[in-house]
Amino acid sequence: MFRVVTISREYGSAGAAIARKVAERLGWDLIDDDLIVRVAVRAEVDIDTVCRYDECVDSWWRRLHRAGLWSAAIASGITAADALFFNADALAQITHQLIEEAASEGNCVIVGRGAQCVLRDSPCVLSAFIYGSWSERIARVEERSGERRDAAELIRATDRARAAYLWRHFGCDWKDPSLYHMMLSSELGVENVAAMIANAVVDAELAAIAGVSGR
């Protein structure tokens, strides 16, 4: 039986909305933007600092120099609570821990942040990838960000950042089908896609119950 669903998504594909609908259908907790708050609390940094590094990687220059600063800080007895030393790598480590903790409790839908890689070996996790047509993604992002050219570049930049995040921290190809049980187009409709994912969870549970009762 599945006790966790991970939702990975192309930017502008309505993946977050689909995840919310899945959580509502199952009566489970949704772990998305609130994960940023959890990281901020765990790392003792402000939310804006966490948002700056959410699902992205540091440049090689920043990683190189922060590594030196981090070593010096540890040697001096300074803790990771200082936001000066909080970076994408630190965020990824804390996020990894929080994802595992959430999964251990179960009954949750986790959006992005490499959850499909963190939990890929768990038989209790169903992972889905949401993609969409370019025109629909542009239209959705335009509603939030303005003109078409800016929307297109924002989509490309965000997708690149998400792909780089998975590759750096997990060595995974973001769109590798083997990471997912389902790869669904949001062109089918938010409600329909959410229903497909939720139904897969429910059907698996019913099958497990039937299997036990039939022994």
URWO-V825713 format. One record per residue. SS is DSSP state (alpha for helix, beta for strand, coil for the rest). OMEGA is omega in whole degrees, -180 to 180 (* if undefined). Layout:
BEGIN
ss: [SS:SS]
omega: [OMEGA:OMEGA]
END
This chain:
BEGIN
ss: [coil:coil:coil:beta:beta:beta:beta:beta:beta:coil:coil:coil:coil:coil:alpha:alpha:alpha:alpha:alpha:alpha:alpha:alpha:alpha:alpha:alpha:alpha:coil:coil:beta:beta:beta:coil:coil:alpha:alpha:alpha:alpha:alpha:alpha:alpha:alpha:alpha:alpha:coil:coil:coil:alpha:alpha:alpha:alpha:alpha:alpha:alpha:coil:coil:coil:coil:coil:coil:alpha:alpha:alpha:alpha:alpha:alpha:alpha:alpha:alpha:alpha:alpha:alpha:alpha:alpha:alpha:alpha:coil:coil:coil:coil:coil:coil:coil:alpha:alpha:alpha:coil:coil:alpha:alpha:alpha:alpha:alpha:alpha:alpha:alpha:alpha:alpha:alpha:alpha:alpha:alpha:alpha:alpha:alpha:alpha:coil:coil:beta:beta:beta:beta:coil:coil:coil:alpha:alpha:alpha:alpha:coil:coil:coil:coil:coil:coil:beta:beta:beta:beta:beta:beta:beta:coil:coil:alpha:alpha:alpha:alpha:alpha:alpha:alpha:alpha:alpha:alpha:alpha:alpha:coil:coil:alpha:alpha:alpha:alpha:alpha:alpha:alpha:alpha:alpha:alpha:alpha:alpha:alpha:alpha:alpha:alpha:alpha:alpha:alpha:alpha:alpha:alpha:alpha:coil:coil:coil:coil:coil:coil:alpha:alpha:alpha:coil:coil:beta:beta:beta:beta:alpha:alpha:alpha:coil:alpha:alpha:alpha:alpha:alpha:alpha:alpha:alpha:alpha:alpha:alpha:alpha:alpha:alpha:alpha:alpha:alpha:alpha:alpha:alpha:alpha:alpha:alpha:alpha:coil:coil]
omega: [178:177:179:172:173:180:173:-172:168:-180:-179:-178:-177:-180:180:179:178:179:179:179:178:180:179:-179:-177:-175:-178:176:174:179:-178:-179:180:176:177:179:-180:178:-179:179:-178:-177:-178:175:-178:-176:180:179:179:-180:-178:-176:-176:178:176:178:176:173:-179:-179:-179:179:-178:-175:177:178:178:179:-180:180:180:-180:180:-180:-178:179:179:-177:180:-180:179:-177:179:-175:178:-180:-177:180:178:179:-179:180:-180:178:177:180:-178:177:179:179:179:-179:180:177:176:180:179:175:-176:-178:173:178:177:-178:-180:178:178:-172:-171:-179:-179:179:-178:-176:174:-178:180:177:-179:175:-179:178:-179:-177:179:179:178:-178:-179:-177:177:-180:-177:-169:178:-171:-173:-178:179:-180:-179:-179:178:178:-179:-178:-179:178:178:-179:-180:178:-180:179:-179:-178:-178:-172:-177:-177:-177:172:-174:-176:177:-177:-178:178:-170:171:-176:172:-169:177:178:175:177:-180:-178:-179:-179:-180:178:179:180:-179:-180:179:178:178:-179:-179:179:179:179:179:180:180:179:180:179:-178:-178:-180:*]
END
